[in-house]
Amino acid sequence: MAFSNAWAPAALAVSVVLAGGAVSASEDSGVGFGAYENKEEGWWWKKDPREIQPIKPEPKPEPKPEPKAEVEEGQKIPPPGPAPFSTEWLRENLPKLLDKAIDEPTEENLAAYFYAQRVLMDKSQNFAEKSLALVMSDPLLDETNRVPMATFARIANMSGSQAARDKALGRLSEVGGLWMFYRSDCRYCEPMADAIMSFEAKYKFLTTFVSIDHKPLKILKEWVNDEGQSSTLGVKITPTVFFVVPPNNYYIVAQGAMSMPELGDRILLAAETNGLLTDEEIRAIYPERRGILSGDDMKDGATTDPKELVKRLRERLMNSYEQAEPQGGKQ
């Protein structure tokens, strides 16, 4: 037919154009233009294939790290607990174990307490043995070097001390005398007067007996009446003894009855306290004081460094020993 032949080239051209557009659209979008492609989406009525995007799988969320506990500014982190079976651990936990064993005395609780106690006892034993070994090997720590314990050494030590004591009391009898206040109706005054007279005969102290009630004692040959001295010196009880050092020093050395050795000790104490004894006399009378740290030695020098602590204290103890040694050599 003429109509059909006339339109054949035009129809062919339209077909080619449409086919080319379809191919171009397919190439641009990456999506096939076939009628049966992506059929689950239905027919593409009024839908531009270039708008279709491939479906991407959603990424899996990464696990978030657990949040760390934040320490507020100024907040202190608690220190770790004490080392197991340390003294601090035992001090903290042994009472708790004891309480639990008392409240619930099961075999398990009792065993826990006694085994922990055994640890403490064993630590004590180890400490005692190590301490003894150290003390016996260090002359500055061994007290038997400072004050001998052997019988013959103790006798020699006491003999020397007694001789120095007697010598010092003899010298003090030239420095001052004794006043004894008494009452005739005092049951202890006569025995005390007798001890005072023996003391006077041995050390040559000039002694005055003062009667508060103006009456004598049977054993006294001489006495004086109290003319207000007892009130001035504050005598409260009888017998009372003063160590009197001219011109106006009065030291109470006895209130009540006491023996001669006790009276001598009190006089020496009063003399030392008031500067009436020399350093040499003090060292000879009290040999047990050698090697003792003085108050000045302990005012400074403390440290937590073990080596430095031992060094400082050894130096001071050695100095104390050297100062305490009497002239003529070491004892």
C-alpha positions in Angstrom: 0.0 0.0 0.0 1.1 3.6 -0.7 0.2 4.7 2.8 2.1 2.0 4.4 5.2 2.5 2.3 5.1 6.2 2.9 5.2 5.8 6.7 7.6 3.0 6.8 10.8 5.2 7.0 9.2 7.4 9.6 8.1 4.5 11.7 11.6 3.0 11.4 13.1 6.3 12.5 10.9 6.6 15.5 11.7 3.0 16.4 15.4 3.7 16.2 15.1 7.0 18.2 13.0 5.3 20.9 15.4 2.4 21.0 18.4 4.7 21.3 16.7 6.7 24.1 15.9 3.5 26.0 19.5 2.3 25.6 20.9 5.7 26.7 18.6 5.8 29.7 19.5 2.3 30.6 23.2 3.1 30.3 22.9 6.3 32.3 20.9 5.0 35.2 22.5 1.6 35.4 19.0 0.1 35.5 17.7 -2.2 32.8 14.9 -1.0 30.8 13.5 -4.3 30.1 9.8 -4.8 30.9 10.5 -7.8 33.1 13.4 -6.4 35.0 12.7 -5.4 38.6 9.3 -6.7 38.2 8.6 -6.7 41.9 8.3 -2.9 41.6 5.5 -3.2 39.1 5.3 -1.3 35.8 7.2 1.9 35.5 4.3 4.2 34.8 5.5 7.8 35.1 8.6 6.8 36.9 12.1 7.9 35.9 14.4 4.9 36.2 17.3 7.2 37.0 15.7 8.0 40.4 16.0 4.4 41.5 19.0 4.0 43.8 20.4 0.6 44.8 19.4 -0.4 48.3 22.5 -0.4 50.6 22.6 -2.6 53.8 22.5 -0.5 57.0 25.8 -0.6 58.8 25.8 -2.5 62.1 26.4 -0.1 65.0 29.8 -0.5 66.6 29.7 -1.6 70.3 30.2 1.4 72.6 32.8 1.1 75.3 31.5 1.0 78.8 31.8 4.4 80.4 34.5 4.7 82.9 33.7 6.1 86.3 34.9 9.6 86.3 36.7 10.9 89.4 35.5 14.3 90.4 38.0 17.0 91.0 39.2 16.8 94.6 37.8 13.3 95.1 40.4 11.0 96.6 40.9 7.5 95.2 40.7 5.0 98.1 44.1 3.4 98.7 44.5 -0.3 98.2 44.0 -2.5 101.3 46.8 -3.8 103.5 49.1 -6.7 102.4 47.7 -10.1 103.4 48.9 -11.2 106.8 50.7 -7.9 107.4 50.5 -6.4 110.9 48.0 -3.9 109.5 45.9 -6.7 108.0 46.0 -8.6 111.3 45.2 -5.5 113.3 42.2 -4.9 111.1 40.9 -8.4 110.5 41.8 -10.5 113.6 39.2 -8.8 115.8 36.6 -9.3 113.1 37.5 -13.0 112.9 37.2 -13.3 116.7 33.8 -11.6 116.8 32.5 -13.9 114.1 33.9 -17.0 115.9 32.2 -15.9 119.1 28.9 -15.0 117.5 28.9 -18.1 115.3 31.2 -20.7 116.8 31.2 -23.0 113.8 34.2 -25.2 113.1 35.0 -23.1 110.0 34.8 -19.7 111.9 36.9 -21.0 114.9 39.5 -22.4 112.6 39.8 -19.2 110.6 40.4 -17.2 113.8 42.9 -19.5 115.4 44.9 -19.9 112.2 45.0 -16.2 111.8 46.1 -15.9 115.4 48.8 -18.5 114.7 50.2 -16.2 112.0 50.4 -13.4 114.5 52.2 -15.6 117.1 54.6 -16.9 114.5 55.4 -13.3 113.4 56.0 -12.4 117.0 58.3 -15.4 117.5 60.3 -14.4 114.4 60.5 -10.8 115.5 61.7 -11.8 119.0 64.4 -14.1 117.7 65.7 -11.5 115.2 65.6 -8.8 117.9 67.6 -10.8 120.3 70.2 -11.6 117.8 70.5 -7.9 116.9 70.6 -6.7 120.5 73.3 -9.2 121.5 75.5 -8.2 118.6 75.2 -4.4 119.1 76.8 -3.0 122.3 74.7 0.1 122.2 71.5 -1.9 122.4 72.7 -4.5 124.8 71.6 -3.3 128.3 74.0 -5.8 130.0 76.8 -3.6 128.7 75.3 -0.5 130.3 74.2 -2.1 133.6 76.0 -5.5 134.2 73.8 -8.3 135.3 76.5 -10.9 136.3 76.7 -11.2 140.0 80.3 -10.2 140.4 79.8 -7.3 138.1 76.8 -6.1 139.9 78.6 -6.2 143.2 81.5 -4.2 141.8 79.1 -1.7 140.3 77.1 -1.3 143.5 80.2 -1.0 145.6 81.6 1.8 143.5 78.3 3.6 143.5 78.0 3.3 147.3 81.5 4.7 147.8 80.7 7.7 145.6 77.4 8.2 147.4 79.1 8.2 150.9 81.8 10.6 149.6 79.2 13.0 148.2 77.1 13.0 151.4 80.3 13.7 153.4 81.0 16.7 151.3 77.4 17.9 151.5 77.6 17.9 155.3 80.1 20.8 154.9 77.6 22.6 152.7 74.5 22.4 154.9 72.8 20.8 157.9 69.5 19.1 158.9 66.5 20.3 160.8 64.0 17.8 162.1 60.6 19.1 163.3 58.8 16.8 165.8 56.1 16.6 168.4 56.5 14.8 171.7 53.3 12.8 171.2 54.2 11.7 167.7 54.8 7.9 167.6 57.2 8.0 164.7 59.3 11.0 165.8 61.5 9.2 168.3 62.5 6.4 165.9 63.1 9.0 163.2 65.2 11.0 165.6 67.3 7.9 166.4 67.9 7.4 162.6 68.8 11.1 162.2 71.4 10.8 165.0 73.0 7.7 163.4 73.0 9.6 160.0 74.7 12.6 161.7 77.4 10.4 163.3 78.2 8.7 159.9 78.3 11.7 157.6 78.9 14.5 160.2 75.8 16.5 159.4 75.1 19.3 161.9 71.5 18.5 163.1 69.0 20.6 165.0 65.8 19.1 166.5 62.9 21.5 166.7 60.0 20.8 169.0 56.7 22.1 167.8 54.9 21.5 171.2 58.0 22.7 173.1 58.6 19.3 174.7 61.6 17.0 174.4 61.9 13.4 173.2 63.4 10.9 175.6 66.4 10.1 173.4 67.3 13.8 172.8 69.9 15.6 174.8 69.4 18.9 173.0 66.5 20.5 171.1 65.1 23.9 170.4 61.5 25.2 170.6 59.6 26.1 167.5 59.4 29.9 167.3 57.4 30.0 164.1 59.8 28.2 161.8 57.4 25.4 161.2 54.7 27.8 160.1 57.1 29.7 157.9 58.4 26.5 156.2 54.9 25.0 155.8 55.4 22.0 158.0 52.2 19.8 157.8 53.1 16.6 159.5 55.7 15.2 161.9 58.4 14.2 161.6 59.6 16.5 158.8 63.3 16.9 157.8 64.8 19.8 155.9 68.2 20.0 154.3 69.2 23.6 155.2 71.9 25.4 153.1 72.9 28.8 154.3 72.1 31.5 154.0 68.4 30.9 153.2 67.8 27.6 151.3 65.5 25.0 152.8 64.8 21.7 151.0 62.3 19.2 152.3 64.0 15.8 152.3 61.6 13.8 154.5 57.9 13.9 155.5 57.3 11.0 157.7 59.6 8.3 159.1 62.2 6.7 156.8 65.5 4.8 156.9 69.0 6.1 156.7 69.5 5.0 153.1 66.2 6.6 152.0 67.2 9.8 153.8 70.5 9.8 152.0 68.9 9.3 148.7 66.5 12.2 149.3 69.4 14.5 150.3 71.3 13.6 147.1 68.2 14.2 145.0 67.7 17.6 146.5 71.4 18.4 146.1 71.4 17.4 142.4 68.2 19.2 141.7 69.6 22.4 143.1 73.0 22.2 141.5 74.9 21.2 144.6 76.5 18.1 143.0 79.2 18.1 140.4 78.9 16.2 137.1 81.6 13.8 138.1 79.8 13.1 141.4 76.6 12.4 139.6 78.2 10.0 137.1 79.9 8.1 139.9 76.8 7.9 142.1 74.4 6.9 139.2 76.4 4.6 136.8 73.2 3.3 135.4 72.6 6.6 133.7 75.4 6.2 131.3 74.3 5.6 127.7 70.9 7.3 128.3 69.8 9.9 125.7 69.1 13.3 127.2 66.2 15.5 126.4 68.4 17.6 124.1 69.4 14.4 122.2 65.8 13.8 121.4 64.7 17.3 120.3 65.6 16.8 116.6 67.1 14.4 114.1 64.1 12.2 113.7 63.7 10.6 110.3 61.9 7.8 108.6 65.0 6.7 106.7 66.2 3.6 108.7 69.9 4.0 107.8 70.0 7.6 108.7 68.0 7.1 111.9 70.4 4.4 113.2 73.4 6.5 112.2 72.2 9.6 114.1 71.2 7.7 117.3 74.4 5.7 117.4 76.4 8.9 117.3 74.4 10.4 120.2 74.5 7.2 122.3 78.3 7.0 121.8 78.6 10.6 122.9 76.4 9.8 126.0 78.7 6.9 126.9 81.8 9.0 126.6 80.4 11.7 128.7 79.4 9.2 131.4 82.8 7.5 131.7 84.6 8.6 134.9 88.1 10.0 134.7 90.9 7.4 134.6 89.4 5.1 131.9 86.3 3.2 131.0 84.5 0.9 133.3 
